[in-house]
Amino acid sequence: MKNRYLTLALLTAVLSAHGQHPQEGTSLHYPDSLYKKRKVSRTEIQVLFSYYTQDGDHSAITGGIGTEWLHVYSPEFTITNRPDSLHALQWNGGVDIITSASMDNIDFVRSSASRVSARAYLNPSYSYLFRKIRTRVGINSGFSIESAYLSFPAGLSVSHTNASGTREISGSLNCFFDDLRFGRLSRDYKGPLELVYPVELRDTSWFSIYRRYSYNLELALYQTINAKMQFALFPGLVYQKGLLSTPYHRVYFADSTIERVENLPRERWKSPIGVQFNVFTGRNVIIRSYYRYYHDNFGINSHTLQVEVPVKVNPALTLSPMVRLYTQTASRYFRPYRQHDTTEKYYTSDYDLSGFNSFKSGLTIRYAPQTPIGHHYFFDALSLRYTYYHRSDGLHANILSLLLELEHRRPARSR
């Protein structure tokens, strides 16, 4: 089963957690003077609770037909410690608790009409600011684990801000080393770690490999045009190699006697590029517009258009409605249920690789008191977001997220 719920839920988490703040460094001016004022140690804590539910009738586990119903509960935390203006250490982690009806159709253990699984992850990162050249360099790593997936990420990042603080150029390279064997977190499965196939197809070893490698290069340019307008450009490049198929996805062919496991090429290139334009219109209203074009060597081309309009109702309360439109062409390897030909080398009935249009809308309510509340740990903000998602193939989803932001400040000893 593709983790499409994670794509949606994590997008909500990113927008909720970071949509209210400028990119780090874009509005800072770093003085050349060596004089340092008294340092203040700051620890920021973000706690995110998300609930995601979806339904549809094109499950890839059963060959492009069958229920896609699932629920996901996702508590997550991010702790960022800044002992001074140069160092920053961050810990991000959480769990996803998944209840899925289609997962039970793998039949590695026959049970009820639905199955509960889980994913856990932890990602520490560290960055250091070279003040004289206004450049921040960072590293990150971590792990992510679920029953049919173990991943170890590693990454580097660098960003540079000009002297006036009106422009930032950044780049990052993130690598993911994945093991797709099954059996780590399943309480019912007692066998060895191995790729899990649909129960009726286990008389064949469909793949001789079980690893996947992903390399994501992301570049960004942030430019302040004037006091009311900001522009950003996000080119990127992704390369994947290894087992790109999901071994428990079934494919049914036009010849009704033939059934196989999904098979996709062993390499994939992805080329996204995004543009963002923010305008402050006055009267406490900002228009954030975003466009993204995507192309890959599977034959998929997509377009994304998103508009978000934060409106400050009063100094403490902000309402942010959002609308997102998306369209993509189908992969050359996709066919619906029982429409593949047996002569094809690669084949899938996963509707994530089909041609479709989607619509997403939501509203964020953010409360941020002008004076932080608290004694040691200050309450900074509380955000509540609801999002509705609908796809032209019938998939629909609802996402509810609650974000709590806290901060602890501790003056360092002066010399």
Residue pairs with C-beta under 8 A, 6 or more apart in sequence:
1 59
1 60
1 61
1 100
1 102
1 103
1 246
1 248
1 249
2 60
2 246
2 350
2 352
4 54
4 352
5 52
5 54
5 70
5 72
5 98
5 397
6 72
6 96
6 119
8 52
8 54
8 387
8 389
8 397
8 399
9 50
9 52
9 72
9 74
9 96
9 399
12 50
12 362
12 385
12 387
12 399
12 401
13 48
13 50
13 74
13 76
13 401
15 308
15 322
15 364
15 385
16 48
16 364
16 383
16 385
16 401
16 403
17 46
17 48
17 78
17 403
19 288
19 308
19 320
19 364
20 310
20 318
20 366
20 368
20 381
20 383
23 168
23 170
23 220
23 222
23 232
24 136
24 159
25 134
25 136
25 159
25 161
25 165
25 168
26 161
26 165
26 166
26 168
26 222
26 224
26 230
27 165
27 224
28 161
28 165
29 163
29 164
29 165
30 129
30 131
30 134
30 161
32 132
38 411
38 412
38 414
39 83
39 84
39 85
39 411
39 412
40 84
40 409
40 410
40 411
40 412
41 81
41 82
41 83
41 84
41 409
41 410
41 411
41 412
42 81
42 82
42 407
42 408
42 409
42 410
43 79
43 80
43 81
43 82
43 407
43 408
43 410
44 78
44 79
44 80
44 81
44 82
44 380
44 405
44 406
44 407
45 77
45 78
45 79
45 80
45 377
45 405
45 406
45 407
45 408
46 77
46 78
46 79
46 403
46 404
46 405
46 406
47 75
47 76
47 77
47 403
47 404
47 406
48 74
48 75
48 76
48 77
48 78
48 94
48 401
48 402
48 403
48 404
49 74
49 75
49 76
49 401
49 402
50 72
50 73
50 74
50 75
50 76
50 399
50 400
50 401
50 402
51 71
51 72
51 73
51 74
51 399
51 400
51 401
52 71
52 72
52 74
52 397
52 398
52 399
53 70
53 71
53 72
53 397
53 398
54 68
54 69
54 70
54 389
54 395
54 396
54 397
54 398
55 67
55 68
55 69
55 395
55 396
55 397
56 67
56 68
56 69
56 351
56 391
56 393
56 394
56 395
56 396
57 65
57 66
57 67
57 68
57 394
58 64
58 65
58 66
58 68
58 351
58 393
58 394
58 395
59 65
59 66
59 67
59 68
59 102
59 105
60 246
60 249
60 250
60 262
60 348
60 349
60 350
60 351
60 352
61 102
61 103
61 105
61 106
61 198
61 248
61 249
61 250
62 102
62 105
62 250
63 249
63 250
63 251
63 252
63 259
63 337
63 338
63 349
64 252
64 336
64 337
64 349
64 350
64 351
65 337
66 102
66 105
67 101
67 102
68 102
68 395
69 100
69 101
69 102
69 114
70 98
70 99
70 100
70 101
70 102
70 103
71 98
71 99
71 100
72 96
72 97
72 98
72 99
73 96
73 97
74 94
74 95
74 96
74 97
75 94
75 95
76 92
76 93
76 94
77 91
77 92
77 93
77 94
78 90
78 91
78 92
79 90
79 91
79 92
80 88
80 89
80 90
81 88
81 89
81 90
82 88
83 412
84 412
85 129
85 131
86 128
86 129
86 131
87 126
87 127
87 128
87 129
88 126
88 127
88 128
88 129
88 138
89 124
89 125
89 126
90 124
90 125
90 126
91 122
91 123
91 124
92 122
92 123
92 124
92 125
92 142
93 120
93 121
93 122
93 123
93 142
94 120
94 121
95 118
95 119
95 120
95 121
96 118
96 119
96 120
96 146
97 116
97 118
98 116
98 117
98 118
98 119
99 114
99 115
99 116
100 114
100 115
100 117
101 113
101 114
101 115
103 114
103 115
103 117
104 111
104 112
104 113
104 114
104 115
105 198
106 196
106 198
106 199
106 248
107 198
107 199
108 182
108 186
108 188
108 189
108 196
108 199
109 186
109 188
109 189
111 188
117 146
117 147
117 185
117 186
118 146
118 147
118 185
119 144
119 145
119 146
119 149
120 144
120 145
120 146
121 142
121 143
121 144
121 145
122 142
122 143
123 140
123 141
123 142
123 153
124 140
124 141
124 142
125 138
125 139
125 140
125 141
125 155
126 138
126 139
126 140
127 136
127 137
127 138
127 139
127 157
128 136
128 137
128 138
129 135
129 136
130 136
130 137
133 160
134 160
134 161
134 162
134 163
135 158
135 159
135 160
135 161
136 157
136 158
136 159
136 160
137 156
137 157
137 158
138 156
138 157
138 158
139 154
139 155
139 156
139 157
140 153
140 154
140 155
140 157
140 174
141 152
141 153
141 154
141 155
142 152
142 153
143 150
143 151
143 152
143 153
144 150
144 151
144 153
145 151
145 184
145 185
146 184
146 185
147 182
147 183
147 184
147 185
147 186
147 189
148 180
148 181
148 182
148 196
148 248
149 178
149 179
149 180
150 178
150 179
150 181
150 184
151 176
151 177
151 178
151 179
152 176
152 177
153 174
153 175
153 176
153 177
154 174
154 175
154 177
155 172
155 173
155 174
155 175
156 172
156 173
157 170
157 171
157 172
157 173
158 170
158 171
158 172
159 168
159 169
159 170
159 171
160 168
160 169
160 170
161 167
161 168
162 168
165 224
166 223
166 224
167 221
167 222
167 223
167 224
168 220
168 221
168 222
169 219
169 220
169 221
169 222
170 219
170 220
170 222
171 217
171 218
171 219
171 220
172 216
172 217
172 218
173 215
173 216
173 217
173 218
174 215
174 216
174 218
175 213
175 214
175 215
175 216
176 212
176 213
176 214
176 215
176 216
177 211
177 213
178 211
178 212
178 213
178 214
178 242
179 210
179 211
180 195
180 210
180 211
180 212
180 243
180 247
181 193
181 194
181 195
181 210
182 189
182 193
182 194
182 195
182 196
183 189
183 191
183 192
183 193
183 194
183 196
184 193
189 196
194 210
195 206
195 207
195 210
195 247
196 247
196 248
197 204
197 206
197 247
197 248
197 261
198 248
198 250
198 261
200 259
201 250
201 259
201 260
201 261
206 247
206 260
206 261
206 263
207 243
207 245
207 247
207 261
209 242
209 243
209 266
210 243
211 242
211 243
212 240
212 241
212 242
212 243
212 244
213 240
213 241
213 242
214 238
214 239
214 240
215 238
215 239
215 240
216 236
216 237
216 238
217 236
217 237
217 238
218 234
218 236
219 234
219 235
219 236
220 232
220 233
220 234
221 232
221 233
222 230
222 231
222 232
223 230
223 231
223 232
224 230
225 231
227 280
228 279
228 280
228 281
228 282
229 277
229 278
229 279
229 280
230 276
230 277
230 278
231 275
231 276
231 277
231 278
232 274
232 275
232 276
232 277
233 273
233 274
233 275
233 276
234 272
234 273
234 274
234 275
234 276
234 292
235 272
235 273
235 274
236 270
236 271
236 272
236 273
236 274
237 269
237 270
237 271
238 268
238 269
238 270
238 271
238 272
239 267
239 268
239 269
239 270
240 267
240 268
240 269
240 270
241 266
241 267
241 268
242 266
243 266
244 264
244 265
244 266
244 267
244 268
245 261
245 262
245 263
245 264
245 348
246 262
246 350
247 261
247 262
248 261
249 261
249 262
249 348
249 349
249 350
250 259
250 260
250 261
250 262
250 349
251 259
251 260
251 261
251 262
251 263
251 340
251 347
251 348
251 349
252 258
252 259
252 337
252 338
252 340
252 349
253 259
253 260
253 338
253 340
253 341
253 342
253 347
254 338
254 339
254 340
254 341
254 342
255 342
256 338
258 342
260 347
262 347
262 348
262 349
262 350
263 345
263 346
263 347
263 348
264 298
264 333
264 346
264 348
265 297
265 298
265 333
265 346
267 297
268 296
268 297
268 298
269 296
269 297
270 294
270 295
270 296
271 294
271 295
271 296
272 292
272 293
272 294
272 295
273 292
273 293
274 290
274 291
274 292
274 293
274 304
275 290
275 291
275 292
276 288
276 289
276 290
277 288
277 289
277 290
278 286
278 287
278 288
278 289
279 286
279 287
279 289
280 286
281 287
284 311
284 312
284 313
285 309
285 310
285 311
285 312
286 309
286 310
287 307
287 308
287 309
288 307
288 308
288 309
288 310
289 305
289 306
289 307
290 304
290 305
290 306
290 307
290 308
291 303
291 304
291 305
291 306
292 302
292 303
292 304
293 301
293 302
293 303
293 304
294 300
294 301
294 302
294 303
294 304
294 328
295 301
298 331
298 332
298 333
298 353
299 329
299 330
299 331
299 332
299 333
300 328
300 329
300 330
300 331
300 353
301 328
301 329
302 326
302 327
302 328
302 329
303 326
303 327
303 328
304 324
304 325
304 326
305 324
305 325
305 326
306 322
306 323
306 324
306 325
307 322
307 323
307 324
308 320
308 321
308 322
308 323
309 320
309 321
309 322
310 318
310 319
310 320
310 364
311 318
311 319
311 320
312 318
313 319
315 370
316 367
316 368
316 369
316 370
317 365
317 366
317 367
318 364
318 365
318 366
318 368
319 363
319 364
319 365
319 366
320 363
320 364
320 365
320 366
321 361
321 362
321 363
322 360
322 361
322 362
322 363
322 364
322 387
323 359
323 360
323 361
324 358
324 359
324 360
324 361
325 357
325 358
325 359
325 360
326 357
326 358
326 359
326 360
327 356
327 357
327 358
328 355
328 356
329 355
330 353
330 354
330 355
331 348
331 353
331 354
333 344
333 346
333 347
333 348
333 353
334 348
334 349
334 350
334 351
334 353
334 354
334 355
335 347
335 348
335 349
336 349
336 354
337 349
340 347
340 349
351 393
351 395
354 393
356 391
356 392
356 393
357 391
357 392
358 389
358 390
358 391
358 392
359 389
359 390
360 387
360 388
360 389
360 390
361 387
361 388
362 385
362 386
362 387
362 388
362 399
363 385
363 386
364 383
364 384
364 385
365 383
365 384
365 385
366 381
366 382
366 383
366 384
367 381
367 382
367 383
368 380
368 381
368 382
368 405
369 379
372 378
372 379
372 380
372 407
373 379
374 406
376 408
377 406
377 407
377 408
378 406
378 407
378 408
378 409
379 404
379 405
379 406
380 405
380 406
380 407
381 403
381 404
381 405
382 402
382 403
382 404
382 405
383 401
383 402
383 403
383 405
384 400
384 401
384 402
384 403
385 399
385 400
385 401
385 402
385 403
386 398
386 399
386 400
386 401
387 398
387 399
387 400
387 401
388 396
388 397
388 398
388 399
389 395
389 396
389 397
389 398
389 399
390 396
390 397
